[in-house]
Amino acid sequence: MTKRPCPICGAEAEGGYSVGDGTPPNCGGFRLAGTAIALLENGSLQKPDPKRFRELVSRKRGKSTEYPVITSGDLGG
């Protein structure tokens, strides 16, 4: 499995980008939708502020043990 940098923080992502429509990057417990990954990579969507992004992930995750899926809509796209 190919490892690629996380489109949010640039750190090496766990598991590449082949887990369904997202992957849990090293920078937090979330899955990034494939559309959001593509838009971030091609520059159509700006990288979010790290603090606000962590707040978004925390809010979407709530008390769940599952990683929330972050979509391009969550990121303003």
Secondary structure as GFF3:
##gff-version 3
##sequence-region A 1 77
A	DSSP	beta_strand	31	32	.	.	.	ID=ss1
A	DSSP	alpha_helix	34	41	.	.	.	ID=ss2
A	DSSP	alpha_helix	50	61	.	.	.	ID=ss3
A	DSSP	beta_strand	69	70	.	.	.	ID=ss4
###
